């Protein structure tokens, strides 16, 4: 039985969700036990296998519905558009079906979409100023400096030993003053992958879910000069210092589990901590 109820808006059956969980857990174990050299080939292989074997995977379902995919791209663009200079070079890491990258292409000079798998993006008509680049999961092989790098739900999919290397590569890919916009779920409120229905810690393709403090430290170590906490719904946006949020996170993390869960269920606290959203400036 799952650890928590599968929500009513889940369009898959329990058996389909369980199949997804078991396969993803098996493939994640393959990544976690692989050597650094093996992982350079394994990232693409395991994601391709997951998408091929699970036609009901949410990303496959989104890809099969152009309207849903476009709506998702528009939603993401509304969230970040005020941070993107319109004549800039934009890169999305972990682009998936490229819905955001396609939308961004209408507003910027050049778009690079970087992913480990071609499967989700296959068969789509692409804009002229768009380029899909397949990565080994760590490298950021861009042909020119970019102004903005964006990733949403990516960091948690990296092997812990690969995270700092990928961040260093993102840092190198940015031009002077360039910004990395990163969104990732907070470990404090996880697990956030499919294993969250069954396990107490992430065991699927979320190979490591981060706390805000851990991620800020990594960004500073690789060289980013400024890291700001960022929240937006597309209409209202604010940026602030990360320190007060990290202090709050540390205090809540020390609470007993039941009390921590109650505190994290409070709307304002959940809004601030459920998802890590940061702007890191080179």
N, C-alpha and C positions, 0 to 999 in steps of 0.2 A: 504494500500500500504506500502511496506517496506520503511524504512528510507533511505536506500541506495540500489543501484542496486545489485541484486544477480548475482555473476560473471558468465561468460560464461562457465567456466570450472566446474561449479557445475553440477554434474551428475543427480541431482534430479529435479523434477518439482517444480514450485512455490508452488503448493498445498502440496507437501511432505515436503518442507522446512517450510511452515506455520504450518503444523500439528506438526512437530518437535518442533517448537517454542512454540506453545500453550501448548503442553504436558509438555515440560521441564519447562516452566514458572509455571504451576500448581504444578508440583512436587517440584520445588525449593521453592515455597511458603510454602509447607508442611514442608520442612526442616527448613526454616527460622523461622517458628512459633513454632517449636517443642521444648520441654524442652531438657536440656542436656541429661537426661536419655533416653528420647524418640529417640533422634538422634542416639544413639548407635545402635538401631535397624533399624532406618529409612534409614541410608545411603545405606545399602545393598538393602533394599526393593525398594527404589525409582530408583536406577540404574538398578536393575533387571527388574523392570516394564518398564522403558524406553527402554531397549534393546529388551524386548519381544514384546512390542507394536509397535516398529519402525524397521521393517526389513530393511528399507533403511537408518538407522542411519549410518554415516560414519564409525564407528567402526565395525558394523556388515558387511558392504560392504568390509572393509579391511580384516576382518577375513575370508570372503568367497573367497578371492583371495590370496592363499598362497604366490604367487610371490610378490604381493604388500606388504603383511605383512612382508615377509623376507627382501625386499628392504628397508622398513622403519626401521626395526631392524638394518640392516647394516649401514644405514645412521646415526642413533643415535650412534652406536658403533664407527664409524669413528670420530664422534664428540668428544667422551670422552675417547677414548682408551689410549691416551697419559697421562691421569691422573690416570689410573687404573693399579696397580701393578698386574702382571699376576698370582701370587700365592695367591691372596687376596680372602677374603670373600666379596661378592658384594650383595647389596640389592637394589631392585627397588621398590619404593613406588608409588602406582597408576599405576600398570603394564599393565592394560588393556588386550590386546591380548598376552602379554608377548613376543612380537617380539624381543625387546632389550634383555630381560633376557635370552631368548634362545640363542641369539648370544653371549652374555657375557659368557655363560656356556662353550663355546668352548675355552675360554681364561683364566678363573679364576678357583680357587679351588672349590668354592661353590657359588651358586646363590639362593637367596630368593626373590620371587616375591610376593609383598603384594598388595592386592586390596580388595575392598568392595564387589565385585561381581565375581561369577564364570562363568557367562554367556558367556562373550567374550572369555575366555580361554578354555571353554569346548570342548572336542573332539580332542584336540591337543596331539600329541606324545611329551613327555617331556624328556629332557636329564637326565641322571642318577644323576648328581650333582645339580639338580634343585628341588626346593620345592615351591609350591604355598601356601601362607598363607592368609586366609581371616580375615580381620580386621573389627572392628566396625567403622572405619573411623578416629579414633584418636589413638588407641593403635598401637604399633609396636612390636608384640609378637614374637620376634626372639629368638631362643634357644641358641645363642652364640653371642659374640661381632663381629661386622663386621668392615671392613676397609673403605668401601665406601658405602654411601647411595646416591641414585640418584632418583630425581623426576623431571618429565617434564610435565608441565601443570597439576599440582596437587593442589598447595597452594590455587589457586583461587576457587577451588571446596569445600573448607572447610567452615563451618559456622564460622564467625569471632570469636565467643567465643571459638572455638575448635582449632584455629590455633596455639596458644602458647603452648597448651597442647601437640599437635602432635609434634611440634618442640622439646619440652622437651623430649618426648619419643624417637625421632630420636637421640638426643644428648646422651641419656642414652644407646642407642643401639650400638653406635660407640665405638670402642676401643680407647685407648689413641693415640692422633695424627690422628685419623680418620677424614675423610672429607665427608661433605654433599654437593653434587652438585645439585643445585636447579635452575630450569628454569620455569619462569612464565611470562605471559604477563603483560606489564606495563599499569596500569589504565589510564595513561595520553593519551594513544593512543587507548583506548577501546571505546565501549565494544568489547570483543573478543569472546564471545560465540554466539550462534545462534541468541540471542536477538539483536545483533549488526545490523542486517538487519532492525529491527523494532523500537528499543528504543535508547535513548541517554545514558542510563546507563545500566549495565548488570542486567538482570532480570531472566536469565536462571540459569543453574547449576554453573555459575561463581558467587558464593554467595558473594565473595568480591575480586575485583581486586586490587592489591597493587601498590603503588609507590615504587621505589627503596629505598627511605629513610625509609618508613614504614617497609619494610621487613628486611633491615639491622638492624634497631632498635630491632625488634623482635628476630633476631638471636643472637644479643649481650645480650639481656635480659635473654635468656634461658641458656647462658653460653659459647657460642662459642668464642674462644680467638682471632680469626682473621677471617675477612670476606673480600674477594677480588672480584673485578669485573672481569668477565671472558668472553672472546669472542673467538670463534673458528669456523672454517668451516671444521675442520678435517685436513687441511693441514697447515694453519696458525693459531696460537693461541697466545693470550697474556693475562696476568693478571696484574691488576693495582689497585691502591687505589680507594675506592668507593667515597671518599669525593668530588673530582671534578665532578663526574657524578651526585651526589646528588645536588650539587650547580647548575649545568646546568638544572637539572630537576625542581628544585624549581623556577628558573628564568623563564623558559618556561611556567610553570604552572600558573604563575601570568599574563601572556599575555591575551589580549582579545581573544575570541574563534577563530575568523577568522584568526587573526595573528598567534595564536598558531598552528592552523591547517596547515597554510602555512609553518611555521618553521619546524613542525614535518614531513612535506612531503619532506623536503630536505634529500637527500639520506644518508649522513653521520649521521645527527641527528637521522633519523629513524632507522638506523643500530644500533646506540648506545642505543636508548631509547625504541624502540618498544617492545623489549623482555628483561626481567631481567634475567641475568645469573650470578650466584654467586658460589664461593667456600668458604664454611665455615669450619674452622678447629677446632677440639676439643682440 
